[in-house]
């Protein structure tokens, strides 16, 4: 079967267009190292979230559900307020304040140590996703975890 005279030109033009596209768009498609790495600076501003969990209590289990609003300073410090229900019952005080520290690694994993208003310490492990727009967390030593999403 013979090639039509115009088909070779079409193949050459297509090849050139693909080659130019790769040259023009290739560098933009590759993530820059500073965009794919995380640090404490990745978290700045307000994040709202929710969490769920269970607390063993004698022969039974208490169901935990809460809301949290956290402020990150981008330097490893945080402050937050949370509203927690146990088995659906509201807490004795409306919103509890707490403060703490966090550390985010270059691979976007991290941890936090939060001192609650009653003096208890809560340790969490985090994964920071979507370039710092969202945090997934689990509480060390508890069957609890949740998500925070940047609000500003």
C-alpha positions in Angstrom: 0.0 0.0 0.0 1.4 3.4 -1.0 1.4 6.4 1.3 -0.4 9.5 0.1 1.9 12.5 -0.5 0.1 14.5 2.2 0.3 11.8 4.9 4.1 12.2 5.4 3.7 15.9 5.9 0.9 15.3 8.4 3.1 12.9 10.3 6.0 15.3 10.4 3.8 18.2 11.4 2.2 16.1 14.2 5.6 15.1 15.4 6.8 18.7 15.5 3.7 19.8 17.4 4.1 17.1 20.0 7.8 17.9 20.3 7.1 21.6 20.8 4.4 20.9 23.3 6.8 18.8 25.4 9.4 21.5 25.3 7.0 24.3 26.1 4.8 22.5 28.7 7.3 19.9 30.1 8.9 22.1 32.7 5.6 23.5 33.9 4.2 19.9 34.4 7.1 18.9 36.6 6.6 19.9 40.3 9.2 22.3 41.6 11.0 20.9 44.7 9.7 23.7 46.9 6.1 23.0 46.0 6.3 19.3 46.8 8.1 19.7 50.2 6.4 20.6 53.4 7.6 22.3 56.6 6.1 24.1 59.5 5.5 27.1 57.2 3.1 24.9 55.2 0.5 25.4 57.9 -0.5 29.0 58.5 -3.9 30.5 59.4 -7.2 28.9 60.5 -8.3 25.3 59.9 -11.7 23.9 60.9 -12.3 20.3 61.3 -14.1 17.4 63.0 -13.1 14.2 64.7 -14.6 10.9 65.9 -13.4 8.2 68.2 -14.1 5.8 71.0 -12.9 5.8 74.6 -12.8 2.4 76.5 -14.8 2.8 79.8 -14.9 -0.3 81.9 -17.0 -3.0 80.1 -18.4 -0.4 77.6 -17.2 2.2 75.2 -17.9 5.9 75.0 -18.4 7.5 71.6 -16.6 10.7 71.0 -17.4 13.3 68.4 -16.1 16.8 68.2 -15.4 20.0 66.2 -12.1 21.9 66.3 -10.9 25.3 65.0 -7.1 25.5 65.0 -4.8 28.5 64.4 -1.3 27.8 63.0 1.5 30.4 63.1 3.7 28.7 60.4 6.5 28.4 63.0 5.4 25.3 64.9 2.9 26.8 67.3 -0.9 26.3 67.4 -3.9 27.3 69.5 -7.3 25.9 69.2 -10.8 25.6 70.5 -12.8 22.4 70.4 -16.4 21.3 71.2 -16.6 17.6 72.2 -19.6 15.4 72.8 -19.5 12.0 74.6 -22.3 9.6 73.6 -24.1 12.6 72.2 -24.1 14.6 75.4 -22.8 18.1 75.3 -19.7 19.0 77.4 -19.9 20.8 80.7 -18.2 23.9 79.1 -19.0 25.1 75.6 -15.6 25.5 73.8 -12.4 24.3 75.4 -9.2 26.2 74.6 -5.8 24.5 74.2 -2.4 25.2 72.8 0.6 23.3 71.5 3.3 22.7 69.1 3.7 20.9 65.8 6.4 19.8 63.5 5.9 19.0 59.8 8.6 17.0 57.9 9.6 17.6 54.3 7.6 14.5 53.3 4.4 16.2 54.6 4.0 13.9 57.7 4.1 15.4 61.1 3.2 15.4 64.7 1.6 17.6 67.3 1.6 17.9 71.1 -1.4 19.7 72.4 -1.9 20.8 76.0 -5.6 20.9 76.8 -7.2 23.3 79.3 -7.3 20.6 82.0 -3.5 20.0 81.7 -3.8 16.7 79.8 -1.5 16.3 76.8 -2.8 15.0 73.5 -0.3 13.7 70.9 -1.4 13.4 67.3 0.3 12.2 64.0 -0.6 14.1 60.9 -0.5 13.8 57.1 -0.6 17.2 55.3 -2.2 17.1 51.9 -3.3 19.3 49.1 -0.3 21.7 49.6 -1.3 22.4 53.2 -5.0 22.9 52.6 -6.0 19.8 54.6 -4.6 17.8 57.5 -5.6 14.2 58.4 -4.9 13.2 62.0 -4.9 10.3 64.4 -4.5 10.5 68.2 -1.7 8.4 69.6 -3.0 5.9 72.2 -6.7 6.4 71.3 -9.2 5.1 68.7 -9.8 8.7 67.4 -8.9 10.7 64.4 -10.2 13.5 62.1 -9.6 16.1 59.4 -8.9 19.8 59.4 -9.4 22.0 56.3 -8.0 25.5 55.7 -10.7 28.1 56.0 -8.9 31.3 55.0 
